[in-house]
């Protein structure tokens, strides 16, 4: 029979000391409490510097747009797109609403000479800029060369995408991105024709590009 362990009662009577884990928890908690206010205040100060408060525009606001050489004054919600302003407020329905997500190009217009998707452009952000739509491309009864080329090469079927195709084609030639068939296809790829009239569209754009080279 084993003798009783003389140290067992003494060990049981002695309360265990703090463990390493509990010590680290307590230390970390105290450190977090001590550092939280300064870090939070520094973060707020940095946020104020990076993103200064800007005036909040809510409700209808006055918007002045220069469209096809004419100043048009509207009262619009700040979230109104240029596409909706053209179609719903100015009755310029030549600019078509296709996907409304900037993927089909049917709503292509020129803003300061550059082609943009009107469905992704806010009307309020277009103030002070020169906006040209398909209605403003011709000079009176004289069609733009790109419009004439589309008629000549039958570059459309249903015609829904045609305004955007023409506007994009004009910019493509102006940018110098229609020097070859492959280049033209690449730079016109943002304009979708669901009828599949791509060969005729390509022929029209390339003809206008060739006319400018000869001219």
C-alpha positions as CSV (number, residue, x, y, z in Angstrom):
1,X,0.0,0.0,0.0
2,X,1.4,3.4,-1.0
3,X,1.9,6.0,1.6
4,X,-0.3,9.1,1.5
5,X,1.0,12.0,-0.6
6,X,1.9,14.6,2.0
7,X,2.0,17.4,-0.6
8,X,-1.5,16.9,-2.0
9,X,-3.4,18.8,0.8
10,X,-1.0,21.8,0.6
11,X,-1.3,22.0,-3.2
12,X,-5.1,21.8,-3.1
13,X,-5.2,24.6,-0.5
14,X,-3.0,26.9,-2.6
15,X,-5.1,28.8,-5.2
16,X,-3.8,28.7,-8.7
17,X,-2.1,31.8,-10.1
18,X,-3.0,33.6,-13.3
19,X,-2.3,31.7,-16.4
20,X,-0.3,33.1,-19.3
21,X,-3.4,33.2,-21.5
22,X,-5.5,35.2,-19.0
23,X,-2.6,37.6,-18.5
24,X,-2.3,38.3,-22.2
25,X,-6.1,38.8,-22.5
26,X,-6.1,41.3,-19.6
27,X,-3.0,43.1,-21.0
28,X,-4.5,43.3,-24.5
29,X,-7.8,44.6,-23.2
30,X,-6.2,47.4,-21.2
31,X,-3.9,48.3,-24.2
32,X,-6.9,48.4,-26.5
33,X,-8.8,50.7,-24.1
34,X,-5.8,53.0,-23.8
35,X,-5.2,53.2,-27.6
36,X,-8.7,53.2,-29.0
37,X,-9.6,56.9,-28.5
38,X,-6.4,58.3,-30.1
39,X,-6.6,55.9,-33.1
40,X,-10.3,56.6,-33.6
41,X,-9.7,60.4,-33.5
42,X,-6.8,60.1,-35.9
43,X,-8.9,58.0,-38.3
44,X,-11.7,60.6,-38.3
45,X,-9.3,63.4,-38.9
46,X,-7.8,61.5,-41.9
47,X,-11.2,60.8,-43.3
48,X,-12.1,64.5,-43.1
49,X,-8.9,65.4,-45.0
50,X,-9.4,62.8,-47.7
51,X,-13.1,63.3,-48.2
52,X,-14.1,66.8,-47.3
53,X,-17.8,67.4,-46.9
54,X,-19.6,68.3,-50.1
55,X,-23.0,70.0,-50.5
56,X,-25.8,67.5,-50.8
57,X,-28.1,68.0,-53.7
58,X,-31.6,66.6,-53.1
59,X,-34.8,67.1,-55.1
60,X,-35.1,68.7,-58.6
61,X,-32.4,71.1,-59.6
62,X,-31.9,73.5,-62.5
63,X,-29.7,72.0,-65.3
64,X,-28.5,73.9,-68.4
65,X,-27.4,71.7,-71.3
66,X,-26.0,72.8,-74.6
67,X,-27.4,70.3,-77.1
68,X,-26.9,70.5,-80.8
69,X,-25.8,74.1,-80.5
70,X,-28.8,75.2,-78.4
71,X,-29.0,75.9,-74.7
72,X,-31.7,73.9,-73.1
73,X,-32.8,74.6,-69.5
74,X,-34.3,71.8,-67.5
75,X,-35.3,71.0,-64.0
76,X,-34.2,67.5,-63.2
77,X,-33.6,65.1,-60.4
78,X,-29.8,64.8,-59.8
79,X,-29.9,61.1,-60.6
80,X,-31.4,61.7,-64.1
81,X,-29.2,60.3,-66.9
82,X,-28.4,62.3,-70.0
83,X,-30.2,59.6,-72.0
84,X,-33.5,60.1,-70.0
85,X,-33.1,63.9,-70.2
86,X,-32.8,63.7,-74.0
87,X,-35.7,61.3,-74.5
88,X,-38.1,62.1,-71.7
89,X,-37.6,65.9,-71.2
90,X,-36.4,67.1,-74.6
91,X,-38.2,64.7,-76.9
92,X,-34.9,63.9,-78.7
93,X,-35.8,60.2,-79.2
94,X,-33.2,59.5,-81.9
95,X,-30.8,58.4,-79.1
96,X,-32.1,55.0,-78.2
97,X,-32.4,53.2,-74.9
98,X,-31.2,49.6,-75.4
99,X,-29.6,47.8,-72.4
100,X,-29.5,50.9,-70.1
101,X,-26.2,49.4,-68.8
102,X,-23.6,50.8,-71.2
103,X,-23.2,47.5,-73.0
104,X,-25.0,47.9,-76.4
105,X,-24.0,51.4,-77.5
106,X,-27.5,52.3,-78.8
107,X,-27.4,55.5,-76.7
108,X,-24.1,56.8,-78.0
109,X,-23.8,60.6,-78.2
110,X,-20.9,63.0,-78.5
111,X,-19.9,65.1,-75.5
112,X,-17.2,67.7,-76.2
113,X,-16.4,65.6,-79.4
114,X,-16.0,62.3,-77.6
115,X,-18.4,59.4,-77.8
116,X,-20.1,58.5,-74.6
117,X,-22.9,56.2,-73.4
118,X,-25.7,58.6,-72.5
119,X,-27.2,55.9,-70.2
120,X,-24.1,56.0,-68.0
121,X,-23.8,59.8,-67.9
122,X,-25.7,62.0,-65.5
123,X,-27.3,65.1,-67.1
124,X,-26.2,67.3,-64.3
125,X,-22.5,66.4,-65.0
126,X,-22.9,67.4,-68.6
127,X,-23.5,71.1,-67.9
128,X,-21.1,73.4,-69.7
129,X,-20.2,70.8,-72.4
130,X,-21.1,70.5,-76.0
131,X,-23.5,67.7,-76.6
132,X,-24.3,66.3,-80.1
133,X,-27.0,63.8,-80.8
134,X,-28.0,62.0,-84.0
135,X,-30.5,64.9,-84.6
136,X,-27.7,67.4,-84.7
137,X,-25.3,65.5,-87.0
138,X,-26.7,66.6,-90.3
139,X,-26.5,70.2,-91.5
140,X,-30.1,71.1,-92.3
141,X,-31.2,68.8,-95.2
142,X,-27.6,67.8,-95.9
143,X,-26.8,64.5,-94.3
144,X,-23.5,63.8,-92.7
145,X,-21.2,61.6,-94.8
146,X,-21.6,58.8,-92.3
147,X,-25.3,58.9,-92.6
148,X,-25.0,58.8,-96.4
149,X,-22.6,55.9,-96.2
150,X,-25.0,53.9,-94.0
151,X,-27.8,54.4,-96.6
152,X,-25.5,53.5,-99.5
153,X,-24.3,50.3,-97.9
154,X,-27.6,49.4,-96.2
155,X,-25.9,49.4,-92.8
156,X,-29.1,48.6,-90.9
157,X,-32.1,46.3,-90.7
158,X,-34.4,47.1,-87.8
159,X,-32.6,50.4,-87.4
160,X,-32.8,50.5,-83.6
161,X,-29.0,50.5,-83.1
162,X,-28.3,52.7,-86.2
163,X,-28.1,56.2,-84.4
164,X,-25.6,54.9,-82.0
165,X,-23.7,53.1,-84.7
166,X,-23.5,56.3,-86.8
167,X,-22.4,58.4,-83.8
168,X,-19.8,55.9,-82.8
169,X,-18.6,55.5,-86.4
170,X,-18.1,59.3,-86.8
171,X,-15.9,59.4,-83.6
172,X,-14.1,56.2,-84.7
173,X,-13.0,57.8,-87.9
174,X,-12.2,61.1,-86.2
175,X,-10.0,59.3,-83.6
176,X,-8.0,57.6,-86.4
177,X,-9.3,54.2,-85.4
178,X,-10.6,53.1,-88.7
179,X,-7.5,52.6,-90.7
180,X,-8.0,48.9,-91.2
181,X,-11.0,46.5,-91.0
182,X,-9.7,44.8,-87.9
183,X,-9.0,48.1,-86.2
184,X,-12.5,49.3,-87.1
185,X,-14.1,46.2,-85.7
186,X,-12.2,46.5,-82.5
187,X,-13.1,50.2,-81.9
188,X,-16.7,49.7,-82.9
189,X,-17.1,46.6,-80.7
190,X,-19.0,48.5,-78.1
191,X,-21.9,49.0,-80.5
192,X,-24.1,45.9,-80.9
193,X,-26.3,45.1,-83.9
194,X,-28.7,42.3,-83.0
195,X,-29.7,42.0,-86.7
196,X,-26.1,41.2,-87.7
197,X,-25.5,44.0,-90.2
198,X,-21.9,44.2,-89.2
199,X,-20.4,43.8,-92.7
200,X,-22.4,46.6,-94.1
201,X,-21.7,48.8,-91.0
202,X,-18.0,48.1,-91.5
203,X,-18.2,49.0,-95.2
204,X,-19.9,52.3,-94.4
205,X,-17.4,53.4,-91.7
206,X,-14.4,52.3,-93.8
207,X,-15.7,54.3,-96.8
208,X,-15.9,57.5,-94.8
209,X,-12.5,56.9,-93.3
210,X,-11.1,56.5,-96.9
211,X,-12.8,59.7,-98.0
212,X,-11.1,61.6,-95.2
213,X,-7.7,60.1,-96.1
214,X,-8.2,61.2,-99.8
215,X,-9.5,64.6,-98.7
